Amino acid sequence: MKQIVRLAVSAFALSATLSACQDKAGGESAGRDQIRAVGSSTVYPFATAVAEQFVNANPGMKSPIIESTGTGGGMKLFCAGVGSQFPDIENASRRMKKSEFEMCEKNGVKEIVEIQIGVDGLAFAESKKGPGLKLTPETVYKALAANPFGKGPNTAQTWKDVDPALPAIAISVFGPPSTSGTRDSLAELILEKGCQSDPAMKALKDSNEDQYKAACTKVREDGKYVDSGENDNLIVQKLGANPNAVGVFGYSFLEENLNSLNDIPLNGVDATYDNVASGKYPGARPLYIYVKKAHIQAIPGLKAYLDTFAASWNPGGLLAKRGMVAATDAVRSAAAETVKSLPVLNGADLK
Amino acid sequence: MNAPSTTLASPTRNPTDWKGAAMQKRIAARYAAERRFRLLGMGAVLLSAGFLAFLLFTMIGNGARGFTRTEIALQIDFQTAPILIDPATVNAQSLAGANLQAITAQAADKALGAGGDALISPNAWLTVRDAILDNPKVLSQKITLSLPASTGIDLAAKGDASETDEAAYARLQQSGVVSTGFNSAFLSASDATDPTQVGIWGAFKGSLLTMLVTLLLSFPIGVATALYLEEYAPKAWWTDIIEVSINNLAAVPSIIFGLLGLAIFLNLLDFPRSAALVGGMTLALMTMPVIVIAGRNAIKAVPPSIRDAALGVGASPVQVVFHHVLPLALPGILTGTIIGMARALGETAPLLMIGMRAFIATPPGGITDPATVLPVQIFLWSDEVSKGFIEKTSAAIIVLLAFLLAMNGLAIYLRNKFEKRW
């Protein structure tokens, strides 16, 4: 019995200490000694790689906390206010929207610095001996969707079935498995764009997100689309042996195999480095980070973290090794200048 | 007595003919039903044991490899290396600028042939740095260090890699510099971006702190609630409402508690995001109803004669509760607590809402530091593209299962210790 009383007393004592800790936590949050970033899961692997590099180069600094919340969810957290309880950096796989900028302004986040860190690129390619296909997001969607426009299973057998202008070659696409980030890019950049050529699908997105996702991003499983596993070398071999097949992979991989592969233009745009890096190629999208200028002084190491980013985004650098496409020289030097002088983003430039 | 009577008006009743065909058939049917039920029950047990065995075998099969690491012995000659640091002034800061990455890469190229740099982990230079910090004198010597191999070589050593990696591994084996051994770093390091560098300690400590907060909040409150409702509360409409609410709370999906934690602890009270404190408080909300329900049942099961006897010898109601009812009910309460805590330990969904799905490379120092927990770490790793993370995910699951087993073992020990028979 005494045991129990002692147990109860110590439990209450501990809870009292705990509440004391809570008070302390409230006080502590006035100053934070580590960087906090939120946002896109596409940028997450790059941001964590830079975070690791930052800690290695600056021993004694606490490791930055990178949360993967998705770009939209991250924007809400980022724009909630200025102060140590709000994140310093937003990782974004698209540009900030005007509405998000206004939300930021309303909550006192007035000075935002926008830095483009690179490009997320996806390339379509075929063997040098291939038929020279010319595709658009719409034809790709019609050829690969499990359930095109939600109108029942896909029956297309040849490229001619989806677009009369294309040759009557059997559809055969080698691409990333569903666990891969490249597959997400395929869904977001190509399939959804092709899907949205039907206004009914656009309307469906607002009314029923789940149905929209199922109709627009689900890939057929009847052997026309083949998961290549994580081994991109295998796709090159398969394309060599199979000149009529199409391969889908990260752009950096096409670049390394240009001696055996031809890129397939999308919307008439070739998958060249310039077109991917500048975002003209439909399979490419720029990646950004947004930083609160007001935090640069307050959070120790934030400036050094940005410098580490700038040192990592060159071609062949740390981020390129992780699969990011380096931006063009002009974009990179502009971004490096941004890191140096930290100009504030003008809301009028956003859409 | 059994003779048929023709004189009575009531309907006649023949004696049961146990040997008759109809009765024999009925008896056989009853026995068959009995056997069927027993077999069905046994089948259910076998099926669940089979699932458990399958889970354990695949986990241990995949995960055991996650506890090992391949290392390459590499000779580094600091005398000729382009490094200029006075051994007297060596510290982490000065070594960060000493270009150790390039020195390690050069040494690898020299020792393992061209492209040797790609055979060791990109973060292998950290091992070199630690060796220098340990003993600055090596800066004027030629030393041999065991550096972690790259993910490809590591997988090749475990027999599951591409041909080029297999070939490279075979070459390394011939020169006898490669060895695979227990990866102690997996138990002492935290999250990283390279599968050869990751560890579980950060998440483990996060889970420990979170569970501590959960236990300290939910156990006293849950037991006090159960005691009050069972021993003191009048039977009235409002106690009925409380009872229904608590039963309801126990069945609410956990994500709802996450949203509640986000709205109240983070947005309203401004507690630190991603902290074990907030995670523990959120999970305490989820665990408390389970403890209350189990506690009430345990208290109800204490025989009234014990209360009456205690009151009879002059104990006050508080003495009755604390000297007799609570000690006798404690085993049952502890069982409920185990179930609640085990559920909380495996919970991911509510913790995603309060920011624990994050890359946290420093283990938390206290309950207000950013932390992640084991199930969330497993979730994060299972999402990684690199192949080396597959076995690390399984290894992390093994650690989680071991943690769960230890917790349950402790609870069963406590339960047996307090158990009293009457």
HADDOCK unambig.tbl for C-alpha pairs under 7 A between the chains (distance, minus, plus):
assign (segid A and resid 1 and name CA) (segid B and resid 322 and name CA) 6.87 0.50 0.50
assign (segid A and resid 1 and name CA) (segid B and resid 323 and name CA) 5.51 0.50 0.50
assign (segid A and resid 1 and name CA) (segid B and resid 327 and name CA) 6.72 0.50 0.50
assign (segid A and resid 11 and name CA) (segid B and resid 216 and name CA) 6.26 0.50 0.50
assign (segid A and resid 15 and name CA) (segid B and resid 216 and name CA) 6.36 0.50 0.50
assign (segid A and resid 15 and name CA) (segid B and resid 217 and name CA) 6.84 0.50 0.50
assign (segid A and resid 25 and name CA) (segid B and resid 271 and name CA) 6.91 0.50 0.50
assign (segid A and resid 25 and name CA) (segid B and resid 368 and name CA) 6.35 0.50 0.50
assign (segid A and resid 26 and name CA) (segid B and resid 271 and name CA) 6.45 0.50 0.50
assign (segid A and resid 29 and name CA) (segid B and resid 272 and name CA) 6.91 0.50 0.50
assign (segid A and resid 48 and name CA) (segid B and resid 193 and name CA) 6.62 0.50 0.50
assign (segid A and resid 48 and name CA) (segid B and resid 359 and name CA) 6.78 0.50 0.50
assign (segid A and resid 49 and name CA) (segid B and resid 193 and name CA) 6.07 0.50 0.50
assign (segid A and resid 56 and name CA) (segid B and resid 96 and name CA) 6.88 0.50 0.50
assign (segid A and resid 57 and name CA) (segid B and resid 96 and name CA) 5.12 0.50 0.50
assign (segid A and resid 58 and name CA) (segid B and resid 93 and name CA) 6.83 0.50 0.50
assign (segid A and resid 58 and name CA) (segid B and resid 96 and name CA) 6.73 0.50 0.50
assign (segid A and resid 59 and name CA) (segid B and resid 92 and name CA) 5.94 0.50 0.50
assign (segid A and resid 59 and name CA) (segid B and resid 93 and name CA) 5.89 0.50 0.50
assign (segid A and resid 63 and name CA) (segid B and resid 360 and name CA) 6.99 0.50 0.50
assign (segid A and resid 63 and name CA) (segid B and resid 361 and name CA) 5.82 0.50 0.50
assign (segid A and resid 63 and name CA) (segid B and resid 362 and name CA) 6.07 0.50 0.50
assign (segid A and resid 65 and name CA) (segid B and resid 358 and name CA) 6.37 0.50 0.50
assign (segid A and resid 65 and name CA) (segid B and resid 359 and name CA) 5.61 0.50 0.50
assign (segid A and resid 65 and name CA) (segid B and resid 360 and name CA) 5.33 0.50 0.50
assign (segid A and resid 66 and name CA) (segid B and resid 358 and name CA) 5.24 0.50 0.50
assign (segid A and resid 66 and name CA) (segid B and resid 359 and name CA) 4.88 0.50 0.50
assign (segid A and resid 67 and name CA) (segid B and resid 355 and name CA) 6.84 0.50 0.50
assign (segid A and resid 67 and name CA) (segid B and resid 357 and name CA) 5.98 0.50 0.50
assign (segid A and resid 67 and name CA) (segid B and resid 358 and name CA) 4.02 0.50 0.50
assign (segid A and resid 67 and name CA) (segid B and resid 359 and name CA) 6.19 0.50 0.50
assign (segid A and resid 68 and name CA) (segid B and resid 357 and name CA) 6.58 0.50 0.50
assign (segid A and resid 68 and name CA) (segid B and resid 358 and name CA) 6.17 0.50 0.50
assign (segid A and resid 85 and name CA) (segid B and resid 272 and name CA) 6.66 0.50 0.50
assign (segid A and resid 180 and name CA) (segid B and resid 385 and name CA) 6.00 0.50 0.50
